[in-house]
Amino acid sequence: MKNDQLLTRRRAMLAGAGAAVGAAATAGVLAVGADPERTRPAAPVAGPPARRAHRPSAYRLQPLTGYGPPRTAPGRPRVRSAPLLRVSGRGRTMVLTFDDGPDPDYTPEILDTLAEYAVRAMFFVVGEMAEDSPDLLARMVDEGHVVGNHTWSHPLLTRLRRARIRTEMERTCDIVEEACGERPLWFRAPYGAWNRAAFQLGAELGMESLAWTVDTLDWTTPGSATIVERVEDGAAPGVVVLSHDAGGDRSQSVRALRSYLPELLDAGYHITVPSRRNV
């Protein structure tokens, strides 16, 4: 029921979020660590998906470093005017992110696939979903993934008062801390619609704002092949990929991950998570 409600809200608010999304994207063109020559989209990987299991790689499991400018104060990010859109690191590194979960029907399958190839990802969770599945949050942390804050009820923040935005963030921070033993260090605004209050409150709560470089638009259920094509077309060093593990039928997203993840690894990409140490 929550998934259906979230999907309905997403479609209803998408038009209103358009202007905010465009503004965030424009502001993020000069992203931290971006290099125009190194971040051009790579050509899609040729050939069928690899069927063999990959051996775990210490490099794949190593968090990215050298991410962004120095912090203004230890343990607390500075207040930004635009979210980070990509990451920096050695080699052909990429980050996979999943929003709106956890969902007991799809999140475990995504976690199983990530575990099979010994890679880590980021999960930006919705508090009201996390409240019902704390075991999945605990599993994410146990398997080395990063759990981020995606608000409590997935509202359009640009329409809310500052006090409501804080409540949305804090309630989800509390749920994550209860399930994982630590509060989230990363925040992503629903619909990619940030405003000054969101940046300020996120920083006050110790969270860095992360957007994305490649949007799979998987929530529109375009078909697994289309999702795979979007990821492969956008693959490049530093890219952050946006997908979803809840908010509707995510079976296409699950199938797409099973296809593009081994192909990215075979093409030499290292799928990992960013580090806040040098932000």
C-alpha positions as CSV (number, residue, x, y, z in Angstrom):
1,M,0.0,0.0,0.0
2,K,2.8,2.4,0.9
3,N,4.5,1.7,-2.5
4,D,1.3,2.5,-4.3
5,Q,0.9,5.7,-2.4
6,L,4.5,6.7,-3.0
7,L,4.2,6.1,-6.7
8,T,1.0,8.2,-6.8
9,R,2.7,11.0,-5.0
10,R,5.7,10.8,-7.3
11,R,3.5,11.2,-10.5
12,A,1.4,14.0,-8.9
13,M,4.5,16.0,-7.8
14,L,6.8,15.4,-10.8
15,A,5.5,18.4,-12.7
16,G,5.9,20.7,-9.7
17,A,9.4,19.4,-9.1
18,G,10.5,20.1,-12.6
19,A,11.7,23.6,-12.0
20,A,13.6,22.7,-8.9
21,V,15.2,19.7,-10.5
22,G,16.3,21.8,-13.4
23,A,17.8,24.4,-11.1
24,A,19.7,21.7,-9.1
25,A,21.0,20.2,-12.3
26,T,22.2,23.5,-13.7
27,A,23.9,24.4,-10.4
28,G,25.6,21.1,-10.3
29,V,27.2,21.3,-13.7
30,L,30.5,22.4,-12.1
31,A,30.4,19.4,-9.8
32,V,33.1,18.8,-7.2
33,G,35.8,16.6,-8.7
34,A,34.4,16.7,-12.2
35,D,36.8,16.5,-15.1
36,P,35.1,17.1,-18.6
37,E,37.7,14.9,-20.3
38,R,37.4,12.0,-17.8
39,T,33.7,12.0,-17.4
40,R,32.5,11.8,-21.0
41,P,30.0,8.9,-21.3
42,A,31.6,5.7,-22.4
43,A,30.3,3.5,-25.3
44,P,28.0,0.7,-24.2
45,V,29.8,-2.5,-23.4
46,A,29.5,-5.0,-26.3
47,G,28.7,-8.7,-25.9
48,P,26.3,-10.7,-23.7
49,P,26.2,-10.3,-19.9
50,A,28.8,-12.3,-18.0
51,R,27.3,-15.4,-16.4
52,R,30.2,-16.4,-14.1
53,A,30.5,-15.2,-10.6
54,H,33.3,-12.7,-10.0
55,R,35.8,-13.1,-7.3
56,P,35.7,-10.5,-4.6
57,S,38.0,-7.6,-5.2
58,A,39.5,-5.5,-2.4
59,Y,39.6,-2.5,-4.8
60,R,35.8,-2.8,-5.5
61,L,35.1,-2.8,-1.8
62,Q,37.4,0.2,-1.1
63,P,35.5,3.5,-0.5
64,L,36.4,6.4,-2.8
65,T,38.7,9.0,-1.4
66,G,39.7,12.5,-2.4
67,Y,36.0,13.4,-2.6
68,G,35.4,17.2,-2.8
69,P,37.1,20.1,-1.1
70,P,38.2,20.2,2.6
71,R,35.5,20.4,5.2
72,T,34.9,23.7,6.9
73,A,34.6,21.9,10.3
74,P,35.5,18.3,11.3
75,G,32.5,16.0,11.3
76,R,30.1,18.4,9.8
77,P,29.7,19.3,6.1
78,R,29.6,22.8,4.9
79,V,26.2,24.2,3.7
80,R,26.1,23.8,-0.1
81,S,24.2,25.7,-2.7
82,A,23.9,22.7,-5.0
83,P,24.2,18.9,-4.4
84,L,27.2,16.8,-5.4
85,L,26.5,15.1,-8.7
86,R,29.5,12.8,-9.1
87,V,32.4,11.5,-7.3
88,S,36.2,11.5,-7.7
89,G,38.6,8.6,-7.2
90,R,41.2,6.6,-8.9
91,G,40.4,4.7,-12.1
92,R,37.1,3.9,-13.6
93,T,35.0,4.2,-10.4
94,M,31.2,4.5,-10.4
95,V,28.6,4.6,-7.6
96,L,25.2,2.8,-7.8
97,T,22.4,4.3,-5.7
98,F,18.9,3.0,-4.9
99,D,16.1,5.2,-3.6
100,D,12.7,4.9,-1.8
101,G,13.2,1.6,0.0
102,P,13.6,-0.7,1.6
103,D,11.0,-3.0,0.1
104,P,10.8,-6.6,1.2
105,D,10.0,-7.7,-2.3
106,Y,12.8,-6.1,-4.2
107,T,15.5,-4.9,-1.9
108,P,16.7,-8.4,-0.9
109,E,17.1,-9.3,-4.6
110,I,19.2,-6.2,-5.2
111,L,21.3,-7.0,-2.1
112,D,21.8,-10.6,-3.3
113,T,23.1,-9.4,-6.7
114,L,25.5,-6.9,-5.2
115,A,26.8,-9.6,-2.8
116,E,27.3,-12.0,-5.7
117,Y,29.7,-9.6,-7.4
118,A,31.2,-8.3,-4.1
119,V,30.4,-4.7,-4.7
120,R,28.8,-2.0,-2.5
121,A,26.1,0.6,-3.2
122,M,24.2,3.4,-1.5
123,F,20.6,3.1,-0.4
124,F,18.7,6.3,0.2
125,V,15.8,5.1,2.4
126,V,12.4,6.5,3.1
127,G,11.7,6.5,6.8
128,E,8.1,5.1,6.7
129,M,9.4,2.2,4.6
130,A,12.5,1.7,6.8
131,E,10.3,1.5,9.9
132,D,8.6,-1.6,8.6
133,S,11.9,-3.3,7.5
134,P,14.7,-2.5,10.0
135,D,16.2,-5.9,9.3
136,L,17.0,-4.9,5.7
137,L,18.7,-1.7,6.9
138,A,20.8,-3.8,9.3
139,R,21.7,-6.1,6.4
140,M,22.8,-3.2,4.2
141,V,25.2,-2.0,6.9
142,D,26.4,-5.6,7.6
143,E,27.2,-6.1,3.9
144,G,29.1,-2.8,3.7
145,H,26.6,-0.6,1.9
146,V,25.9,3.0,2.8
147,V,22.4,4.0,4.1
148,G,21.4,7.5,3.3
149,N,18.4,9.7,4.3
150,H,15.6,10.2,1.7
151,T,13.1,11.9,4.2
152,W,10.3,10.2,6.1
153,S,7.4,10.4,3.6
154,H,9.0,11.4,0.3
155,P,7.5,14.9,0.0
156,L,8.4,17.8,-2.3
157,L,10.6,19.8,0.1
158,T,10.3,23.0,-1.8
159,R,6.6,23.1,-0.7
160,L,7.3,22.6,3.0
161,R,8.1,24.9,5.9
162,R,11.5,24.6,7.5
163,A,10.1,22.9,10.6
164,R,8.5,20.2,8.5
165,I,11.6,19.6,6.5
166,R,13.6,19.1,9.7
167,T,11.0,16.6,11.0
168,E,11.2,14.6,7.8
169,M,14.9,14.4,8.0
170,E,15.2,13.8,11.8
171,R,12.6,11.0,11.9
172,T,14.5,9.1,9.2
173,C,17.8,9.8,10.9
174,D,16.4,8.2,14.1
175,I,15.1,5.1,12.3
176,V,18.4,4.6,10.6
177,E,20.3,5.0,13.8
178,E,18.0,2.5,15.6
179,A,18.4,-0.1,12.9
180,C,22.1,0.5,11.9
181,G,23.7,1.8,15.1
182,E,24.7,5.1,13.4
183,R,23.0,8.1,11.9
184,P,23.2,8.6,8.1
185,L,26.0,10.8,6.7
186,W,24.3,11.3,3.3
187,F,21.0,13.0,2.2
188,R,19.1,13.0,-1.0
189,A,16.1,15.2,-1.6
190,P,13.0,13.6,-3.1
191,Y,12.6,14.4,-6.8
192,G,16.0,16.0,-6.7
193,A,14.3,19.2,-5.4
194,W,16.6,20.9,-3.0
195,N,16.2,24.3,-1.4
196,R,18.3,26.4,1.0
197,A,16.5,25.0,4.0
198,A,17.3,21.5,2.9
199,F,21.0,22.2,2.5
200,Q,21.2,24.0,5.8
201,L,19.3,21.4,7.8
202,G,21.1,18.5,6.2
203,A,24.4,20.1,7.2
204,E,23.2,20.7,10.7
205,L,22.3,17.1,11.0
206,G,25.7,16.0,9.7
207,M,24.6,14.9,6.2
208,E,26.2,15.6,2.9
209,S,23.9,16.2,-0.1
210,L,24.4,13.8,-3.0
211,A,22.4,13.9,-6.3
212,W,23.2,11.8,-9.3
213,T,24.7,11.9,-12.8
214,V,22.7,9.2,-14.6
215,D,19.0,8.8,-14.0
216,T,17.7,5.5,-15.2
217,L,14.1,6.7,-14.9
218,D,13.3,3.1,-13.9
219,W,10.3,4.3,-11.9
220,T,8.5,4.8,-15.3
221,T,9.0,1.0,-15.9
222,P,10.5,1.5,-19.4
223,G,11.6,-2.1,-19.6
224,S,14.8,-3.8,-18.3
225,A,16.6,-3.4,-21.6
226,T,16.1,0.3,-21.6
227,I,17.4,0.7,-18.0
228,V,20.5,-1.3,-19.0
229,E,21.0,0.8,-22.0
230,R,20.8,4.0,-20.0
231,V,23.3,2.8,-17.4
232,E,25.8,1.6,-20.1
233,D,25.4,4.8,-22.2
234,G,26.1,6.9,-19.1
235,A,28.9,4.9,-17.7
236,A,32.0,7.0,-17.1
237,P,34.5,7.6,-14.3
238,G,32.9,9.4,-11.3
239,V,29.3,8.7,-12.4
240,V,26.5,8.3,-9.8
241,V,23.6,6.1,-11.1
242,L,20.1,6.6,-9.7
243,S,17.7,3.6,-9.6
244,H,14.9,2.6,-7.2
245,D,14.3,-0.5,-5.0
246,A,10.8,0.6,-3.9
247,G,7.9,2.9,-4.7
248,G,6.2,0.5,-7.2
249,D,7.0,-2.6,-9.2
250,R,10.8,-2.7,-9.3
251,S,11.2,-6.1,-11.0
252,Q,12.6,-4.4,-14.1
253,S,15.2,-2.6,-11.9
254,V,16.2,-6.0,-10.4
255,R,16.6,-7.7,-13.7
256,A,18.5,-4.7,-15.2
257,L,21.0,-4.8,-12.3
258,R,21.7,-8.4,-13.0
259,S,22.5,-7.6,-16.6
260,Y,24.5,-4.3,-16.4
261,L,26.5,-5.0,-13.2
262,P,28.6,-7.8,-14.6
263,E,29.0,-6.0,-17.8
264,L,30.3,-2.9,-16.0
265,L,32.8,-5.0,-14.0
266,D,34.0,-6.8,-17.1
267,A,34.5,-3.4,-18.8
268,G,36.9,-2.4,-16.0
269,Y,34.6,-0.3,-13.8
270,H,35.0,-0.4,-10.1
271,I,31.6,-0.1,-8.3
272,T,32.1,1.3,-4.8
273,V,30.9,3.9,-2.3
274,P,32.2,7.4,-1.5
275,S,33.9,8.3,1.7
276,R,33.2,11.4,3.8
277,R,36.7,11.5,5.2
278,N,37.9,14.1,2.7
279,V,34.7,15.9,2.0
